[in-house]
Amino acid sequence: MTNITIHPTAIVDDGAQIGDGSRVWHWVHICSGAKIGKGASLGQNVFIGNKVTIGDHCKIQNNVSVYDNVTLEDGVFCGPSMVFTNVYNPRSLIERKNEYRNTLVQKGATLGANCTIVCGVTIGEFAFIGAGAVINKDVKAYALMIGVPAKQIGWMSEFGEQIPLPLTGEGSYTCPHNGQQYILENDNLKRVST
């Protein structure tokens, strides 16, 4: 591990893998099996479990626990105090560690402050989960989700602005900031050019 900033109050267990240029701030705990990519930022009071993979350039803000069986691809943003889970029906008196459900957050997705991600879901590339939302089912790429339980209300560009297209049907959009082009077909949005 080179060129990594680790605050003296952080605990990094032997065996944890942290990529170049990553920053680990106050009171972070990274367990021994964790794999963290390059250029990641882990804010104050973050916990990273053993069976966790975090991609390059992820930002995990203060007070987030990334539990076992969660995978974050490159460029994922986890807002302050957002919540991951890994057991669907927890009970203190019943051992369920063999029932952990996998959660996958794909490239570039944003998980807003105080949102909750119920385990076992996949959040698509560049999806945007609003603050306080509760995600209990898979989320399409580029989808804008809000509410409890969360519902899709629109689409978001990779630049991070709402795209003025309907939820269903067909259409196209060109981002005025970077020229990226998007097309809506069969109720799914995809980027077609840079």
N, C-alpha and C positions, 0 to 999 in steps of 0.2 A: 504494500500500500504506500503510494507516494502522493505528495501534494494534496493530502487530505487534512482538513481542519476538524479536530475533535476537541470539544470543550473539556476541561479537566473534570467537570461533574458528570460527564457522560460515562456510561458503562458499555463497553464493547467486549462481548464474550469471545474467548479464543475460538478461532475457526470462522468467525463472521467474515464475509467478503465485502469490501467496500471499494468502489471504483475511484479512479483518479479524479481529483477536483471536487470531490463531494465534501459537504459541510455537515457536521453533527453538532448540534447546539446543546444548551443547558439541559441536564437531567434526562437525556435520552438513554434508552436501554435497547441495545441490539443483541439478540440472542445468537448463539454460535452457528446455527444453520442458515442464517439469513444471507441473501445474495442481493447486493445493492450495486446498481450500475454507476457509470461515470456522471459527474456533475450533478448529483442529487443533493437536495437540501432537506434536512430533517430538523424541524423546529423544536422549540422547548417542550419537554415532557412527552416526546414521542416514544412509543414502544413498537419494536419490530420483532415478531415471533420467529421461531426456528424454520418453519416451512413456508417462508415468504420469499418471493422474488420481486424486486423493484428494478425497473428499467432505468436507462440513462435519462438524465435531466428531469427526473420527477421532483415535485415540490410537495412536501408533506408538512403542513402548517402545525402550529402548536396544539398539543393535547389530542393527538390522534394515535390510536392503537391499531396496528396492522397485524391481525391475528393469523395463525397458521391457516394454510390453504388459500391465501389471498395472493393473487399475482397482479402486479401493475406493470403494464407495458411502458415503453418510452414516453416521456413527456406528460405523464398524468399529474394533475393538480388535485391535492386533497386539502380542502378548506379547513379552517380552524374548528376543532372539536367535532368533526364529522365522525361517523361510527361505522365500523365494519363488524359483522358477526360471523361465526363459523359453525354454530349449531342452531338448527331450525327450531327445536322445541326443548330448550334447556331446563333442567331441574338440578338444584344443588344436591339432591339425594340420589341422583341417578347418573352414573358415569356414561358419558356419550362421546368420548374422545375418538372412538372409532366411527363416529357418524358425522365428522366434519364434512361440510359441503364446500366445493371449490367455488371461488368467486374470481372472475376475470374482468379487469378493467383495461380496455384496449387503448391503443396509442392516442395520446392527445386529449383524452377525456378530462372534463372538469367535474369535481364533486364538491358542491358548494358547502359553505359553513353549516354545521349542525345537521347535515343530511344523514340519513341512515340507509345503509346498504344491507338488506337481508341476504343472508348467505345463499349460494347456489345460483347466482345470476351472472350473466355476461352483459357488460356495458360496452356498447359499440364505440368505434373510433370517433373521436372528437364530439361525443355526446356531451351535453351540458346539463348537469343535475342542479336545480336551483336550491338555494339555502333552505334548510329545514325539510326538504322532500324526503319521502320514504319510498325506496325502490324495493319492490317485492317481485318483480318479473324482469325478464330480459329487456334491454333498451337498444333500439336501433342506432346505427351510426348516425351522427349529426343531430340526433333528436334533442329537443329542449323539453325537459321534464320538470314539473312542479307539483306540489300538493301532497296530501296524505290520504290514501296512497297516491303515489305520483301518477300523473297523466301527461301525455305528450300534448304540448300546446303549440309547437312550432319546430323549426329547424335552426341550427346554428352553423355558421361558417367556421373554418379552421382559424380565421382571424379572431373569432370570438364575438361576432355580432349576429343578431337574428336575421335570418334569410326570409324575405317576403314572398313565401310560396305557401300554398295550401298544404294541409297534412296529407291529403290523398290526391290522387290524380296524377297529372303530368305538368311539367314546367321546367324552366331553366333560369339560371341566375349567374351573373358575373360579379365577383366581389370588387368594389371600387378601390379597395386598399391595395390589393396585390394581383388583381386580374385573374384569380382562380375562378374556374367555371364549374358549375354544379348542374346536375340534371336530376329531376324527380321523375322516376318511372316505377310503375307497379308499387306505389306507396313507399318507395325507398329512395333516399337521396344519396348520390355519390358524386365525388369530384371527378371531372373528366379531363382537366388540364391544369397546368400550373400557370 
